[in-house]
Amino acid sequence: MSNVVSVQFTRFQDLDDHGNPDGEPTYGYRIFDDYEQNYNNCYESIEEMQRDGLTRQGIFDFIAGNHDSFDLTAREKGVYLNGVWIKPPKDGDDDDPE
């Protein structure tokens, strides 16, 4: 399937000149398709991300509210969330994947 939106949870950690961890990690996600990529690293925990809607049930609304440029593709072709494909919602669905 070409040009499917992917959202991948990510731990962000700065490194020093030698590759050693420097400072506290932050959490967030990378969102990308064949044409564009973006990231957000402003979360302190995975639970905080899930409260914001980064879940199987909330992913389409999350993308619509935060990443408009990915919304149409996600709703037409689905989303890979952490490697698991979530089929696109049917017209009239409440974005509730199986």
LINTA-V515475 format. One record per residue. RES is the residue in one small letter. SS is DSSP state (H for helix, E for strand, L for the rest). Layout:
BEGIN
<<RES | SS> <RES | SS>>
END
This chain:
BEGIN
<<m | L> <s | L> <n | L> <v | L> <v | E> <s | E> <v | E> <q | E> <f | E> <t | E> <r | E> <f | E> <q | L> <d | L> <l | E> <d | L> <d | L> <h | L> <g | L> <n | L> <p | E> <d | L> <g | L> <e | L> <p | L> <t | E> <y | E> <g | E> <y | E> <r | E> <i | E> <f | E> <d | L> <d | L> <y | L> <e | L> <q | E> <n | E> <y | E> <n | E> <n | E> <c | E> <y | E> <e | L> <s | L> <i | H> <e | H> <e | H> <m | H> <q | H> <r | H> <d | L> <g | L> <l | L> <t | L> <r | L> <q | L> <g | L> <i | H> <f | H> <d | H> <f | H> <i | H> <a | H> <g | H> <n | H> <h | L> <d | H> <s | H> <f | H> <d | H> <l | H> <t | H> <a | H> <r | H> <e | H> <k | H> <g | L> <v | E> <y | E> <l | E> <n | L> <g | L> <v | E> <w | E> <i | E> <k | L> <p | L> <p | L> <k | L> <d | L> <g | L> <d | L> <d | L> <d | L> <d | L> <p | L> <e | L>>
END
